[in-house]
Every structure is written in C-alpha cells, then in structure tokens.
Amino acid sequence: MPAPTRRSVTCEVHTHGLDVDKDEFDDRIVRWAGNLAAALQPVFSPTICPGCMSSFCQVTVPKNSIIYVLQTRCHAFWDATMTFVAADWTSERRHAVSELLRRTGAQCGRCQARSCCAVDMAKIVAAPSVFDLIFKLACSYVRIGAHHSLLSDKRFISTHGRWPTSAEQLFPYGAERTISNLVAQLTTNSCAEWVLFSLISLHRPLAFPVFMKAPNRARIISYLVTRFTACVSEFNADLARLRQPVIPAVRKRLVLRHIQTYQFGATMFLAICFGPDHSAEAHWEFCHQHELELFHAFDKMVALLPDDAVDKYKTMVYLDTQLWFMLQTDPRLAAEAGPPPAYIRGVVPLTALQDPYRALFQYIRLRTGKRGCQRPECGMTVHDKTTPGGFPRCSTCRAVRYCSRECQDADWRCGAVPHKAVCRILRDLSAFVPDAQGVKATEFCAACTEHAFPLEHVDKLIAWATEGKCTPNYAGGAKQTAEVHWFIVGDAVALKEPLPETSRR
C-alpha cells in the first residue's frame, strides 16, 4: 500500500479517540502509542485490539520521522512491545491470548465505526491465530527500534534519549532469558529471527554468549537447516506444478520469490558468524560438529540462484563459501562436501583481489569497522564502557578507537604493525574517502585511482589491518594467491587456479 500522508495519519488518530488540534500531531501519535502500550499489559492477558495495532503499524512504520518521535517520547510503547515479544510463550499461552485478542478485536467500537477497518478486522478475527499477527507486528517494531545502524559505535541509542537507552529496556527479562525465549519462538514464529538478528548485530558482547548456550545453539541450527531445506523443497514443488519446459525468466522469478521468503534466516546466520565485533573463531564455535549439515542445506538453497543474481545475493554466497572452506580442514568432511561450488569466489574472487585498491577496501573495512578498543591485546568491547557513547577516536586519523590513553599509547608503539606506522597514511586516505564503511567498492577504488594512492601505502595498511598476517606486496608486483589472501578468501586452504573442471553448478 502507498505510504500514508500526514492527512491520512491525522484521520487515523482522530478515529482512535485522539481528537486534538493539528498542531499537536506528534502528541497524538505519542498518545495513541501510549494507549497501545497500556493495552499490551499484562503480557499474558492483553486487551489490545489487533485492528488498532494493525492500523497504527500502517500509518507509522513508513514514516521515519514518526518512529523518531516514538523513540524519544514514548519509551513505554517500545518497552511494552519488547516485553511482549520476549515473554515465555508456551503453546497454551499463545492459544489463550489468541482467543482473548480475537474477542477484543470483534468488540472494538473504533474499528467497527469505519467500514474499511471493519473489513480488515473481520479478516483478522477469522485468522487461525490472532496472536501470530500481533507477535509479527511487535517483532517488526522491535527490529525498527533496536536496529538503528549496524555500524553504530555506541552500546545503546542515547542521543536525545532514543530508545533503547539501557540493557534493561532491550533485555526486559535479562539477556539470557530474553534471548532464550526468543530462540524458543523460532519454531512457531519465524519473525522472532528479526529481533534476534538485531540483538546479535548490535549487541554481540551481550547476545553471542547466550546464542552459544547448548540448547539455544542447537535450536538455532535446527531452525536454520529446516528453513533452508524448506526453501528448496517449496521451490521444487512449485516448479513441478508449472507447465514444462519452464522458460528461464519464469524459473528465475520463482527462485527469487522463494529466496526472498527465506533470506532473513541466512542474514541472521551471517550475523552470528561474521557480524560486527565477531571474533576470528566465531563461525567455528557456532557451527562446530554441524558444519556439514549446515553446508549441505545452505548450499542447496544458494545453488538455486541464477548466474545473474549471484551478485545481488553475494552475502549468501560469501557465507556458503566460508562454510565450504571450513570443511576443507577435515579430510573426511572435505570428501563429503565434494568439489567447490562454481560460485566459490563469488564475493571476493582472486581476480578482484588483483586490484590493490579493491583489496584495500575489503581489509580496511574489517579493521576500522570494529566498535571496541583497537588495541589487539585489549579486547574491551563498547559494552564494557561505563559511560555513554562510543570509545574516542584517534585525533589524527579518526579511523580507530581506544578505551584508554594507555591502550592508545601501547598500540602506537607495539604490535606487528604499530599504529604509528599507518596513522598519517590513514589520515591521507580519509582526505578523499572520509568513511570507508559508507561507500561502495567502486567508489572507493575510483577515489584511490584519482588520487594515485601509493601501492606502498596499500601494502602497509593491509598488513596493519590483518596484524601482519597478510603481506601482499602490490608495490613489488607479487602474484596474489589464495594463500596470500586467506584472511579474506577463507581459511588457509589453497585452491587450484583456475577452478577444477569438477566444480559443481
């Protein structure tokens, strides 16, 4: 549906009993949200009308300005929504609340007063589970409120009091219980993955240890395998129902429709293994003893992609590539995995890494994207910080952050490549690429080419970004191989160049 205009929003809030002057537009939205927040409590016996919640979603979600107002002026709405989503929802509780919501919706005078709302409400009441509808809407709001930016340098949004301002607001039952309850919901409500994705992406130090609890890890892996398998099965079933032979354009549309339906599971999987602030061992820890199971299920889904869609879904290809490389470290698993898929270098191919600026783009983003202390030996995350905001940046290059003067002084002098050796180089680079995290690879490369950024500087920055683990020697014209770039391409497993003819399609 088209995004609502200010006039249509005004009409909606008037309908829901908030008849005030037009100059008080924001106040009406806040009061409407406050009414919904009150109706979501108590959690296991809410009195919220599903139709009113649906109408509120339609008029607020497309408007970023309204979301900002709600985040700064109505914390009660977000707190109630997160408390509802993260509750311990057993099947009995879901059924009881669903029937309660169904009765509330059928009796809502505001929705019945408008014919369009009455029609929508009739459909909602007739739905198999009204609880699932409210849960989905609540998850979408929590994701919007929590997931403000993957690259945020702060623990929680604190500027102007934007929600969430504390761990207690985002984890109303404590981190362990909140996340465990959400993980338990995955089997019945896949939209719980929206919230889990935001938590692991923005608050990894708090979320990842809970994700790695044995019951949670087992449930997440089982969920991911089930989702990936379902994508392939449903595609094959729909393909079989079409008149044969199926033309490529029709097959592509069918593939992309199914991939888009299940894509978010892959996005959450990627965030768990390689999201912001991840450790080098994170993917090993999460996938341990399930590498082959995950690879086969995910590989079959990725293999559906047509050649001209691989670039659009390159994050999925990257994740599948990493899974394949993991299996190569164990001869038994490598044999069961089979030869490399044809898209094994779909994200960061060695041909692309022949370009020194493209390689620098990949490596510099890995290092400067960290939100914690940049001294490798420190390990302090932004969530360990006791004061608001992120860690201060180096005043010269503005590319790295430190938790203390002591860590900055130590990193300046020590390490495989001390910061002293690259600080001015980073400053020079930032003169024409102010934010490597916010530009595309093509834009980064074009700027470096235009300013003739020295290859000696490229080599030094790559060595610094990898703590001396990668020394490509572009300035000396060295050959760029998988062994040289294992830090990006995958674990230290050599591939023949070109791919063997046995590579799978």
Secondary structure by P-SEA (a helix, b strand, c coil): cccccaaaaaaaaaaacccccccaaaaaaaaaaaaaaaaacccccccccaaaaaaaaaaccccaaaaaaaacccaaaaaaaaaaaaccccaaaaaaaaaaaaaaaaacaaaaacaaaaaaaaaaaacccaaaaaaaaaaaaaaaacccccccccccccccccccccccccccccaaaaaaaaaaaccccccaaaaaaaaaaccccccccccccaaaaaaaaaaaaaaaaaaaaaaaaaaaaccccccaaaaaaaaaaaaaaaaaaaaaaaaaccccccccaaaaaaaccaaaaaaaaaaaaaaaccccccccaaaaaaaaaaaaaaacccaaaaaaaccccccccccccccccccaaaaaaaaaaaacccccccccccccccccccccccccccccccccccccaaaaaaaaccccccccccaaaaaaaaccccccccccaaaaaaaaaaacccaaaaaaaaaaaaccccccccccccccccccccccccccccccccccccccc
